[in-house]
Amino acid sequence: MVKCWKPSENSLGEAACTDGGPTVSHHFPHKAFWVGLSASLLLVVIALALTGHFMLPRPRSQSLQVIRITALDQAGTLINQSAIVDEQNDLVTFFVSSVSNQTSRVLFDIKHGLICYKPVQQESCFLQTMDKSDYENVRSLRRESTHEQSQFQLSGNDTLRQTEFLGVLADSQVDVSTLEEPMQALCQDRSIRWTRRVDGPGRQRLVYFCIDICFPSNICVSVCFYYLPE
């Protein structure tokens, strides 16, 4: 038996009929909508998470490249050194080992145009501004860091050798806190002094020490320090 009724005047909707069987729910489209919306939101969250993951900067260890360079100096002594190229922070650090197996460090801060020397058996670090030749030499090293080759042995006949003199300025001690973090970390236990390029020490002055730095472009630079008259 089919029963029909007419809603009251205050009710909205059309007349409903039933044959006495179970009432059919009209909420199914509503439920499907919310399920679909939830699934879409979940997919958006996953996509954002994956995008954020791939946009994260590479770990610092992955941006470092180690290059080893060996060469003979003018006296036939083996120069054994390594360089760490940090592309992410525009830094190149040389580790130069002496015959007595002691290591001096030289930091090229390309972004700020500075070179910091930390010689072994010295109480100070020494600062120098980079010039055109310094940028060219370091650029050759950075080019090689992108290749698979990481070891270079320079031959004596093909290697161009240069000597550079740096005079240590007497009243030029630098406040370590004014330097960038890599140089602070390098020289935290030492005083830091400015140097400037000079033609030579002159007969009245003695060269205190030299550091030999070789580049893959077959250029070796011997950087020699002495103290200028006060």
C-alpha positions, 0 to 999 in steps of 0.5 A: 500500500502506497502512502502519500502525504502533503507537507504543511504550508510551513514546510519546504519540499515536495510531497513524499510517498512511501510503500511502507519499505525502508526509507532511502537515505538522501545523504549519500552524495553529501558523504561522497563529497566529503570523502573526495574533499578529504582525499584531495586535501591529503594529496595536497599535503603530500605534494607540499611536503615532497616539494619542501623536501626537494627544495631544502638546501643540500647538506654542507658535506655534499657541497665540499670537494677535496682536491689533492695536489703534489709538485716539486719545488725549486729545490726538488722537495715535494710539495704535498697539499690538499684543497677543500672547495666549498662551492656553497659558501664560496670558500677554498681552504688549502692545507699545505704540509711541510717536510716535517709533516706540519700543516699550514692553512690558507683560506680564500674567502671569495665572497669577501675578497680576502685571504687568511694565512695560518702558518705553522709555528707562528703566533698570528694569522695574516690577512691579505686582499685578493687581486685579479691573479688570486681570483684567476688561480682559485677559479681554476681550482673551482673548475677542476672541482666540478670534474671527476679528477681530484688528484693532480701531480704537477711536472717541474718543467711545465709549472710556472713559479712565482714569488710574492712578498707580503709585508706585515704591518706593525700596528694592524691587529684586527678585531677577530669579531669583525671578521666572517665566521670561517676566519674567526674559526680559523684564527680563534686562538691567534692574533690577526694582522694585515699585510700588503704586497711589496716588491721585496723585503730589501737587504735590511729585512729578513724573510721569516717564512714562506708558504708554497701554494700550487694550483691545478693550472700549473702555477705555484706561488711562494708567498713570503712574509716579513715584518715592515719597519715600525 
